[in-house]
Amino acid sequence: QVQLVESGGGQVQPGGSLRLSCAASGSIFSINAVGWYRQAPGKQRELVAGISSGGTINYGDFVKGRFTISRENAKNMMYLQMNNMEPEDTAVYYCNAREDYATYQQDYWGQGTQVTVSS
């Protein structure tokens, strides 16, 4: 089992910045990939940024160079730096960790943190 706890959400004005953090605990040695997802009201959950087991980083198309994902393995932490934020970035942001097995994947999720971009 892996436990994930997000922090750092809040309200920011358009053009502003926020840094989200995700603290992992439990059986973290089994984690293969990590990422950030978000879900806006009435919309499906979508990938914001992810780091694969091999270290490959990918971002959602909407990021357009504004966000940076990083991880600090020694502290079991993951971060999402968000700059030049837009009202469309308003959503609940979730931390994700994935375990890969031969026939299935096990996903773990944090409780989510609200991000609101508004003037």
Helices and strands as residue ranges (DSSP letters): E 2-7, E 10-12, E 18-26, G 28-30, E 33-39, E 46-51, E 57-59, E 67-72, G 73-75, E 77-82, G 87-89, E 91-100, E 105-109, E 113-117
